[in-house]
Amino acid sequence: MRIVFITGSGRTNGNTERVCNLIQGHLQRLAAEAGAGLEIERISLGKAHLDMCRGCRICFDRGEEHCPLSDDLAGIKASMLAADGLVAATPVYVDDVSGLTKNWIDRLAHVCHRPEFAGRCAYLVATVGGSPTRHTLDTLTLALSVWGYHIIGRAGFKTGARMDTAEIQSRFDAQAEKIARQLFTAIRERRYARPSFRSLMTFKIQQMAWAGHQDDSVDLQYWRSRGWIDPRRDYYIPQQSGRVKTTLARLAGALLAPFVS
Ligand SMILES: Cc1cc2nc3c(=O)[nH]c(=O)nc-3n(C[C@H](O)[C@H](O)[C@H](O)COP(=O)(O)O)c2cc1C
């Protein structure tokens, strides 16, 4: 099992990093107890070289390999693709994700059209001074679910500004243990193969939208190459949700498609 942590703080060993340290420790313990192999990679967006998206649309129109920016994005994306699970963690900045996190999301916007991360689980984490984390976690949820991730859960940590490590440990260790357990179990049980009603419905809406395109765009080529345009396909990956749920979700998607695409 391979899990990558992506943290969106510019502060070295800040609250977000230290909450992730707790989650990482529990993942390692769970893997050792289960006799399972576990590789963990930590990526700090504060240390990575990721230029701001210029909005040129080249990734959408010609493919991400033609992006004029030459930096760490391809390596970060390769790490995400190589992992079974992702912990995406951000500090809350003015009621939303940090700028570092938003730029990472924007730089991967082409994945919204070509959901490459299907078959992988994600857990979403936000640390905050004191205000609610809902809007921040909604931003992460929207992006990562459109990218194809199966969202296992989301958690907010009210760390204040400068909580010391001992207090972070005593206050949040139980929550970190729960997150680690949920993510570890979800990956082992291949929960990504049991998508939600909403995910199945969204796939059907996208499928109908792309099937109606006449152009020869990079997006459409990608959908064709994956076999996703085939009306018999019910999800990005082979999935094991119940037949009734799948049928109803596809029906709902087909009914909604003309109104949302
Ligand atoms: C630019 C900036 C904006 C922030 N905005 C908020 C906010 O809207 N609400 C809040 O409760 N805390 C806010 N905070 C506090 C951080 O969310 C909180 O301290 C977080 O845990 C910092 O994580 P870090 O140490 O990993 O950078 C802000 C901090 C900064 C630096």
The ligand as an ORCA input file, in Angstrom:
! r2SCAN-3c Opt
* xyz 0 1
  C      -3.179     34.053      5.868
  C      -3.882     33.304      6.968
  C      -5.268     33.259      6.966
  C      -5.951     32.592      7.979
  N      -7.317     32.568      7.970
  C      -7.989     31.970      8.981
  C      -9.429     31.954      9.021
  O     -10.108     32.436      8.131
  N     -10.023     31.374     10.086
  C      -9.312     30.808     11.098
  O      -9.902     30.330     12.063
  N      -7.950     30.742     11.056
  C      -7.270     31.315     10.027
  N      -5.901     31.256      9.993
  C      -5.180     30.418     10.967
  C      -4.744     29.069     10.329
  O      -5.816     28.475      9.610
  C      -4.294     28.055     11.364
  O      -3.404     28.609     12.276
  C      -3.658     26.845     10.664
  O      -3.640     25.763     11.536
  C      -2.261     27.144     10.171
  O      -1.669     25.966      9.671
  P      -0.104     25.823      9.400
  O       0.581     26.039     10.708
  O       0.062     24.460      8.873
  O       0.236     26.863      8.382
  C      -5.214     31.936      9.000
  C      -3.814     31.971      8.979
  C      -3.150     32.651      7.977
  C      -1.636     32.679      7.977
*
